[in-house]
Amino acid sequence: MSGVSVGERLRAIRRQQGMSLHDVENKSGLEFKASVLGAYERCERAISVPRMLRLAEIYGVRPDQLLPRDAEITIDLTESDDGDTGFTIDLIALRALGTPDAGVIARYASTIELQRQDFNGQVLTIRHDDMRVLAAVLGRPADDFGNHLTQLGLRAGASIA
């Protein structure tokens, strides 16, 4: 999934809502500045997963609707697999990795750490649902995302119940 297609999708949804950039700024209570939202849409600035989730709330759409449609990648954010509850991410390796994927995963991991008040800084278990969202944002098949984490050297352990 390219950044351009994410930005194009963000712009398309906003326009379908009949909103200008300033309308979104006002509706969000200045949480989203028009200039920042425009930068997301022009792919001059990366949007984090938590910000994308919040933008979906403002637009009144499911988060996956903000993701581009790709004929080669099918992503089902509603499917659940109780047998695979998540993976443990090596946060030390994540901080050392300087790839765009690592940046997205790191921002998402930081949000999870804050929500859980879990600041051990060494490892973080992400749930299956979190993996599906990350896979979608990174344009990867959800059923292969664990392998992608392993290839990046970020998978610290096996699935945890």
N, C-alpha and C positions, 0 to 999 in steps of 0.2 A: 504494500500500500504506500503510495507516495504521499509526501506532505501536501503536494498540490491538490490531490484529490480530497484530502481531509478538509483543507481550506475551502475548496469548492463546495463540498457537502455542507459545511457550516453556513456558507453564504446562501446556498439554495434553501436550506431549512428556514433561515431567518427571513428570506424574501417570501417564502410560502406562507409564513406567519404574517406577512404584510407589515413587517417592522423595519425601520431604519436602524442604523447603528446607534443613533441617539435614543431611539425608542427602547432598545435593549438596555442601554446605560440607565435610563430612567426607571424601567421596569425592575432592574436589578438593584435599585437603590444605590447606584454608583459603584456597585461591586465590580461590574464590567465596564471599564471606560471604553467609549466609542473607538478611540485610537488603538487600544489593545485588541479589541475584538476585530477591528479592521486588519491589524497585523496578523492575527490568527488566520483570517480568511485569505490573506495574501501570502500566507506561509512565510512571513518574515519573522514569526515568533512561534515557537512550539507551544501547544496547549497541553497541560498536564491532564491526567485522567480525572483527578478530583474536580478540576475546573470544567472539564467536558461534562462530567456528571451534573454539575450545578447548572451549566448552560442548558442541558436537556430538561432540567426541572423548570427553568425559566420559560423555555419554549413549549413546555407541556408535551414532550415527546419521550419515548423510550430512549435510553442512551445509545442503543445500537443504531437508532435512526440517524444519528449524527456521523456515523461512519460511512465511508463510501461503499458503493455497491461494486463488488468485484466478481465477475463471472467465474473466475478461476478459484476463488476462495469462498467457501460457504462457512459462515460462522453462526452458530445457534447459541445465543446467550440465555435461552430459556431451558435448555436441556440440562439435566443433573445426573451425575454418576456418583452414587453413594459409595461405590467401591474405591474411588480415587478422590480423597479429600484435600490433597494439596502436596506441596513440596516445601522443603526447607531451603531457603536461599542463604548463601554465604555472603553476608553483608560486607565483610572485609574484601573479598574478591570483587564484589559489586563496586565498591568505592574505587578500586584500583583500575577497573575496566573503563576505558574512555570512549566507548562506542555510543552511538545515538540510542540503540536499544537499552543499553545499561542506564542511560540518563532517564529514560521513561520509567524503567523498572525501579530505579532509585527513588524517584519522586513518589511513585505509588507506594513503595515500601515505607517511606517516611510518613506518609499519611496513615498507613496501617499502624506503624509504631506509635504515632500520636493518639490514635483512637484507642489502642489497647493499653496505652501507657507502658509500653514494653521497650525499654531502652538499653537492652543488653549489648547492642552494637555488634554482636558476633554473627548471629543467625536470626532468621525470621521465617516462620512457617506461613506460607500463603495458601489460602483455601482454593479449592477447585473453581469456585465462582470467580475469584480474583484472577486466577490463571486464564479463564475464558475471556475476561475483560481485557487483560494485558495482551493476550493473543490477538484479539480483535483490533486493538489500538495499534499493534505492531504489524498487522496484516499477515498474521501467520495462522495456519490451521490450529484450532484449539487442541485437537487430539495429538498434535506433535509438539506442543509448546514445552513439555517437560524435556524432550530431546534438545530443543533449542537452548534451554537453560543449561543443560549438561554441556553442550558444545561451547557455550560461553564461559564455562567453568564456574557457574553460579549455583549449581544444584548441590547442596551440602549433604542431603540425606534422602532417604526414600520417603514415600508417602506416609503420612502420620494420621492416625484416626483421631 
